[in-house]
Every structure is written in structure tokens, then in C-alpha cells.
Amino acid sequence: MLEAFHSTERGSLEDATINGGFDLHQDLVWIDLIAPSQEEQQWVLDAYDQNLPTLKSLEDISSSARFYRDDDGILHISTYFLTKNKNFQLDGEPEENSSILSTVQTVAFILHKDRLFTLRGEKLVAFRAFRARARRNDYEIDYKDPTWVLLGLLEAKLDELADILEDIHKDLEKYSTEVLNNRHREQMLDLDDMITRLAQLEDTLGKAQLCLIDLRRVLTFLARPRALGSHIYDADIRELSEDVRSLVEHDAFLFQKVRFLLDTTSGFINTEQNDTIRRFSILPSMLAPPMLVASVYGMNTEVLPFAHGTTSFIVVSAILLAFFVGPMIYFRWKKWI
């Protein structure tokens, strides 16, 4: 899929209709390619003389070559975006369900003086949010400069990560109530399911941290004097860097909270297992004295008291009951059962 955008007179972005390579004119500011076909890549090559990397090469690129400016002065950036992997979604499960696993997608940015190319493997929420914002242009930014498109997309990525961390924080507050409420935990909560949900949150937090650290590296690169060729972007880059720093700290806090809940839930599971084993251990102790008395009276001997007579069965039964009830009262007094 290939989408293109041009700048209006007031600086906002508007969609351009692309039916073929002949529609890729020089006034387009942003060319967005989503899992493009070879034909679409050829359109870009013919119209702008720009070779695009393959999606596979984006995944294999080394970390040392993720941000650079080539000999022609074209800026190349590869960065991570966090998204939900619907391939792991159960049939009939709503998309907003937090059990959908998160994945990291690599997005390539190629910045010319007059145009920005983006290449990605699938649709991303951050791109959709930026397009809506750029169409409204509430901040009156002149998107004729493609650098503002690049910074706007990075800001949208940061906003999406902030929303993800906020959602995780809300989930953790809810899980804390479920785990730490004794009545709810004992009667309704499936601790094994809670372990799974917390592990999924920890996985998402790890990937969010990866994206945040990667974004911090991108902003550090862009803050260099010769990266963008102008100081008019410095204030926005510094503001984004501060936001990244605060989100990294928030992510670390959420990591600690997830670990606390994981350890607490695992502890409750171990306590339940130990309690079950303790109950099974106490049961033989309660049955041992009556079994001993019964086995003694079952011996083939004549000298045992109450071994004969019409009341012997009643007396021996009373002894057996006393030896059974006595340990039960003792164990309850000790609060072992």
C-alpha cells in the first residue's frame, strides 16, 4: 500500500490520490509505504530516483547503522514502534483486550530536503493519530518542511507509548486490588491466570522500554548540529527528550510494580499448595492412633481388656472415637487445621 500527502496553503497535510506512478508529483511532502509491492517501490524509484530498503533488511539492520546521513545528504533513520500482534488474538476476543500480545515493528524514515519517505510492515496507531493531527494542524506547523513531519511522527510514537504505559498502570491498579483482597482472591481469583496476565504486562513493558531507549537514541542523533542542518528544531527535540526521560522512569516504576505483584501472586500460590500438603499431612496423624488401637484389638489374643463381652464393641468404639477426636481438638487448638 502506498499513501501520499501534500501540504496545503495553511501548512496542514492532505491526502493525495495515488492510482499509479504518474500521480507521484514533486509537490508531495510525505510518501508512506505500508508493506509495498515491487511495483509501488518501482513507482518511487522512477518518480524520485529513491531506492527503498526491503522489510527484511529493516529487521536485520545493525544497531550501529540505524541513524546516518549518506553521501547525498539524505538522512536515514530506523526506529522501533510498539503495536499489538493480532495473530495471537483469540477468535471473538475484542481488540482492546489487554491479552493481545505486543510486538515491535521497525519503521524506516528517509528524509530528503523536500520530502519524507516512510516504510513499514503494517498499519500503526501512531501514524493514524499523526495524520489526524496534521490534517487539523492545531499548532499551525508548516508541514511543507518534511522535517516537521518526521518530528511529528516521533511525537505521535511517544504519545502512543505514554498511552500504553497509562493503560498498564490502570491494569496494575485493578490487579493489585484483586490479588491483595483476601476474600476476592480466595473465592474468585484464578492465580494461574493472574500470573499469565502479569507476565504479558511485563513483556509489554520490556518492549516499551526498548522503544523508548531507541527513541532517545534517535533524538540524541537529531540533536547533533549537522543532523538536521538547522537550529529551529532544537526546542522540539529537547522537549521530546525530556518526555522520553520521564516515560523511561515511569516504565521502570511499572516494572517494579509488576515484579511485586508477580512475587506476591507466586507467594499466594505457594501458600495454597503448602496448605493443601499440610492438610494431607495432618490427616494420617489424626488416623494413626485409632488405627493402632484397632489393629491391637484385631490381634488374636485373649488377654486384652474389653476383648470379650457384650459391651466390648461399644467400649472399643468409644476408645477409637476418643483417639480420633483428641488429636483433632489438639490440631484445631494449635490452628493447624
C-alpha positions as CSV (number, residue, x, y, z in Angstrom):
1,M,0.0,0.0,0.0
2,L,1.2,3.5,-0.9
3,E,-0.2,6.7,0.6
4,A,1.0,10.2,-0.2
5,F,0.3,13.6,1.3
6,H,0.8,17.2,0.2
7,S,0.9,20.4,2.2
8,T,-2.0,23.0,1.9
9,E,-1.6,26.7,1.9
10,R,-2.0,26.9,5.7
11,G,0.6,24.2,6.2
12,S,-1.6,21.2,7.0
13,L,-1.3,17.8,5.4
14,E,-3.9,16.5,3.0
15,D,-4.2,13.0,1.3
16,A,-3.3,12.7,-2.3
17,T,-5.0,10.2,-4.6
18,I,-2.4,7.8,-5.9
19,N,-3.5,5.5,-8.8
20,G,-0.1,4.9,-10.3
21,G,3.4,6.2,-10.5
22,F,2.2,9.1,-12.6
23,D,0.5,10.6,-9.5
24,L,3.7,10.9,-7.6
25,H,4.5,14.5,-8.4
26,Q,7.1,16.8,-6.9
27,D,4.7,18.7,-4.6
28,L,4.2,15.6,-2.4
29,V,5.8,16.1,1.1
30,W,5.3,12.6,2.6
31,I,5.3,9.2,0.9
32,D,4.1,6.5,3.2
33,L,4.6,2.9,2.1
34,I,3.0,0.0,4.0
35,A,4.3,-3.4,3.0
36,P,4.8,-2.1,-0.5
37,S,4.7,-4.3,-3.6
38,Q,7.6,-4.3,-6.0
39,E,5.5,-2.2,-8.4
40,E,5.0,0.5,-5.8
41,Q,8.7,0.6,-5.0
42,Q,9.4,1.0,-8.7
43,W,7.0,3.9,-8.8
44,V,9.0,5.7,-6.1
45,L,12.3,4.9,-7.9
46,D,11.0,6.2,-11.2
47,A,9.4,9.4,-9.7
48,Y,12.1,10.4,-7.2
49,D,15.1,8.2,-8.0
50,Q,15.0,6.8,-4.5
51,N,15.8,3.2,-3.7
52,L,13.9,1.8,-0.7
53,P,15.1,-0.9,1.7
54,T,13.2,-4.2,1.9
55,L,11.2,-5.0,5.0
56,K,13.5,-7.9,5.7
57,S,16.6,-5.7,5.6
58,L,15.0,-3.4,8.2
59,E,14.8,-6.3,10.7
60,D,18.4,-7.3,10.0
61,I,20.0,-3.8,10.2
62,S,22.7,-3.5,12.8
63,S,22.2,-1.0,15.7
64,S,25.3,1.0,14.6
65,A,23.7,1.7,11.2
66,R,20.2,2.8,12.3
67,F,20.8,6.5,12.0
68,Y,23.1,8.1,9.5
69,R,23.3,10.7,6.6
70,D,24.6,9.3,3.3
71,D,26.9,10.9,0.8
72,D,24.0,12.7,-0.9
73,G,22.9,14.3,2.3
74,I,19.9,12.1,2.7
75,L,19.0,11.3,6.3
76,H,18.2,7.6,7.1
77,I,16.6,6.6,10.4
78,S,15.3,3.2,11.5
79,T,13.4,3.1,14.7
80,Y,11.0,0.8,16.7
81,F,7.3,1.2,17.1
82,L,5.2,-0.8,19.5
83,T,2.0,-2.4,18.3
84,K,-0.5,-5.2,19.2
85,N,0.0,-8.5,17.5
86,K,-3.5,-9.7,16.4
87,N,-2.1,-13.0,15.2
88,F,-2.2,-14.1,18.9
89,Q,-5.7,-12.8,19.4
90,L,-8.4,-15.4,20.2
91,D,-11.4,-15.7,17.9
92,G,-14.1,-13.3,19.1
93,E,-11.8,-11.5,21.5
94,P,-12.2,-7.7,21.4
95,E,-9.2,-5.8,20.1
96,E,-8.9,-3.6,23.2
97,N,-8.4,-6.7,25.3
98,S,-5.0,-6.4,27.1
99,S,-4.3,-10.1,26.4
100,I,-3.3,-9.3,22.8
101,L,0.4,-9.6,22.8
102,S,2.6,-6.7,21.8
103,T,5.2,-6.7,19.1
104,V,7.9,-4.3,18.0
105,Q,7.9,-3.1,14.3
106,T,10.8,-1.4,12.6
107,V,10.0,1.7,10.6
108,A,12.4,3.4,8.2
109,F,12.5,7.1,7.7
110,I,14.3,8.6,4.7
111,L,14.4,12.4,4.8
112,H,15.2,14.4,1.8
113,K,15.3,18.2,1.7
114,D,11.8,18.4,0.2
115,R,10.3,15.0,1.0
116,L,10.0,12.3,3.7
117,F,9.7,8.6,2.8
118,T,8.4,6.1,5.5
119,L,8.5,2.3,5.1
120,R,6.7,0.0,7.5
121,G,5.3,-3.5,7.5
122,E,1.8,-2.9,8.8
123,K,-0.6,-0.1,9.9
124,L,0.3,1.6,13.1
125,V,-1.8,3.6,15.5
126,A,0.8,6.4,15.8
127,F,0.7,7.1,12.1
128,R,-3.1,7.3,12.1
129,A,-3.0,9.7,15.1
130,F,-0.4,11.9,13.4
131,R,-2.3,12.1,10.2
132,A,-5.4,13.3,12.0
133,R,-3.4,15.8,13.9
134,A,-1.6,17.1,10.8
135,R,-4.9,17.4,8.9
136,R,-6.3,19.6,11.7
137,N,-2.9,21.4,12.2
138,D,-3.9,22.8,15.6
139,Y,-0.4,24.1,16.3
140,E,-0.1,25.8,12.9
141,I,3.0,23.9,11.9
142,D,4.2,24.3,8.3
143,Y,4.4,20.8,7.1
144,K,5.9,21.9,3.8
145,D,9.1,21.2,5.6
146,P,9.3,17.4,5.8
147,T,11.4,17.6,9.0
148,W,8.3,18.6,10.9
149,V,6.6,15.5,9.6
150,L,9.4,13.4,10.9
151,L,9.3,15.1,14.3
152,G,5.5,14.9,14.4
153,L,5.7,11.1,13.8
154,L,8.2,10.7,16.6
155,E,6.0,12.7,18.9
156,A,3.0,10.5,17.9
157,K,5.1,7.5,18.7
158,L,5.9,9.0,22.1
159,D,2.2,9.8,22.8
160,E,1.3,6.2,21.9
161,L,3.9,4.8,24.3
162,A,2.6,7.1,27.0
163,D,-1.0,5.8,26.4
164,I,0.3,2.2,26.6
165,L,2.0,2.9,29.9
166,E,-1.1,4.6,31.3
167,D,-3.2,1.6,30.3
168,I,-0.7,-0.7,32.0
169,H,-0.8,1.4,35.1
170,K,-4.6,1.2,35.3
171,D,-4.4,-2.6,34.8
172,L,-1.9,-2.9,37.6
173,E,-4.1,-0.9,39.9
174,K,-7.0,-3.3,39.2
175,Y,-4.8,-6.4,39.5
176,S,-3.5,-5.1,42.9
177,T,-7.0,-4.9,44.2
178,E,-7.8,-8.5,43.0
179,V,-4.6,-10.0,44.4
180,L,-4.4,-8.2,47.8
181,N,-8.1,-8.6,48.6
182,N,-8.2,-11.8,50.6
183,R,-11.9,-12.6,50.0
184,H,-11.8,-11.9,46.3
185,R,-8.5,-13.9,45.9
186,E,-9.8,-16.9,47.8
187,Q,-13.2,-17.1,46.3
188,M,-13.0,-15.7,42.7
189,L,-9.4,-15.2,41.5
190,D,-7.6,-17.7,39.4
191,L,-4.0,-17.1,40.4
192,D,-2.5,-19.0,37.5
193,D,-4.4,-16.7,35.1
194,M,-3.2,-13.7,37.1
195,I,0.4,-14.9,36.6
196,T,-0.2,-15.0,32.8
197,R,-1.7,-11.6,32.7
198,L,1.1,-10.1,34.7
199,A,3.7,-11.8,32.5
200,Q,2.1,-10.3,29.5
201,L,2.2,-6.8,31.1
202,E,5.9,-7.3,31.9
203,D,6.6,-8.4,28.3
204,T,4.8,-5.2,27.0
205,L,6.8,-3.0,29.5
206,G,10.1,-4.5,28.2
207,K,9.2,-3.8,24.6
208,A,8.0,-0.3,25.5
209,Q,11.3,0.3,27.3
210,L,13.1,-0.9,24.1
211,C,11.2,1.6,22.0
212,L,11.8,4.5,24.5
213,I,15.5,3.8,24.6
214,D,15.6,3.6,20.8
215,L,13.7,6.9,20.6
216,R,16.1,8.5,23.0
217,R,19.0,7.5,20.7
218,V,17.2,8.9,17.7
219,L,16.6,12.2,19.4
220,T,20.3,12.3,20.6
221,F,21.3,11.8,17.0
222,L,18.9,14.5,15.7
223,A,20.2,17.0,18.3
224,R,23.6,17.0,16.7
225,P,24.4,20.3,15.0
226,R,24.7,18.8,11.5
227,A,21.9,16.2,11.7
228,L,19.0,18.4,10.5
229,G,21.0,21.4,9.3
230,S,19.1,24.0,11.4
231,H,18.6,25.0,15.0
232,I,14.9,25.8,14.6
233,Y,14.1,22.2,15.6
234,D,16.2,22.2,18.8
235,A,13.4,23.3,21.2
236,D,11.1,20.5,20.0
237,I,13.8,17.9,20.2
238,R,14.7,18.9,23.7
239,E,11.1,18.8,24.8
240,L,10.7,15.3,23.3
241,S,13.9,14.2,25.0
242,E,12.5,15.3,28.4
243,D,9.3,13.4,27.8
244,V,11.2,10.3,26.9
245,R,13.3,10.6,30.1
246,S,10.1,10.9,32.2
247,L,8.5,7.9,30.5
248,V,11.6,5.7,31.0
249,E,11.4,6.5,34.7
250,H,7.7,5.7,34.7
251,D,8.3,2.4,32.8
252,A,10.9,1.4,35.5
253,F,8.4,2.1,38.2
254,L,5.8,-0.1,36.5
255,F,8.4,-2.8,36.1
256,Q,8.9,-2.8,39.9
257,K,5.2,-3.0,40.5
258,V,4.7,-5.9,38.1
259,R,7.6,-7.8,39.8
260,F,6.0,-7.1,43.2
261,L,2.6,-8.5,42.0
262,L,4.3,-11.5,40.4
263,D,6.2,-12.3,43.5
264,T,3.1,-11.8,45.7
265,T,0.9,-13.9,43.4
266,S,3.5,-16.7,43.3
267,G,3.8,-16.5,47.1
268,F,0.0,-17.0,47.5
269,I,0.1,-19.9,45.1
270,N,2.9,-21.5,47.2
271,T,1.0,-20.8,50.3
272,E,-2.1,-22.6,48.9
273,Q,0.0,-25.5,47.8
274,N,1.7,-25.8,51.2
275,D,-1.7,-25.5,53.0
276,T,-3.0,-28.4,50.9
277,I,0.1,-30.5,51.6
278,R,-0.2,-29.7,55.3
279,R,-3.8,-30.8,55.5
280,F,-2.9,-34.1,53.8
281,S,0.0,-34.5,56.3
282,I,-2.2,-33.9,59.3
283,L,-4.9,-36.4,58.2
284,P,-2.6,-39.5,58.7
285,S,-1.6,-38.1,62.1
286,M,-5.2,-38.0,63.1
287,L,-5.9,-41.5,61.9
288,A,-2.8,-43.2,63.2
289,P,-3.9,-43.6,66.9
290,P,-7.3,-45.1,66.1
291,M,-5.7,-47.4,63.5
292,L,-3.2,-48.5,66.2
293,V,-5.9,-49.3,68.7
294,A,-8.0,-51.1,66.1
295,S,-5.0,-53.2,65.0
296,V,-4.2,-54.1,68.6
297,Y,-7.7,-55.3,69.2
298,G,-7.7,-57.1,66.0
299,M,-4.8,-59.4,67.2
300,N,-5.6,-63.0,68.0
301,T,-5.1,-62.8,71.8
302,E,-7.2,-63.5,74.9
303,V,-5.5,-61.1,77.4
304,L,-6.6,-57.7,76.1
305,P,-9.1,-55.8,78.3
306,F,-12.6,-55.4,76.8
307,A,-11.7,-58.1,74.3
308,H,-14.8,-60.2,75.1
309,G,-18.3,-59.5,76.3
310,T,-21.4,-57.8,75.1
311,T,-20.2,-54.3,75.8
312,S,-16.7,-54.7,74.4
313,F,-17.6,-53.4,70.9
314,I,-19.1,-50.2,72.5
315,V,-16.1,-49.6,74.7
316,V,-13.6,-50.2,72.0
317,S,-15.5,-47.9,69.6
318,A,-15.5,-45.2,72.3
319,I,-11.8,-45.6,72.7
320,L,-11.3,-45.3,68.9
321,L,-13.5,-42.2,68.8
322,A,-11.6,-40.6,71.7
323,F,-8.3,-41.2,69.9
324,F,-9.7,-39.6,66.8
325,V,-11.4,-36.6,68.3
326,G,-8.5,-35.9,70.7
327,P,-5.9,-35.1,68.0
328,M,-8.5,-33.1,66.0
329,I,-9.1,-30.9,69.1
330,Y,-5.4,-30.5,69.6
331,F,-4.7,-29.6,66.0
332,R,-7.5,-27.1,66.0
333,W,-6.2,-25.6,69.2
334,K,-2.8,-25.2,67.5
335,K,-4.6,-23.7,64.5
336,W,-3.0,-26.3,62.2
337,I,-6.4,-27.1,60.6
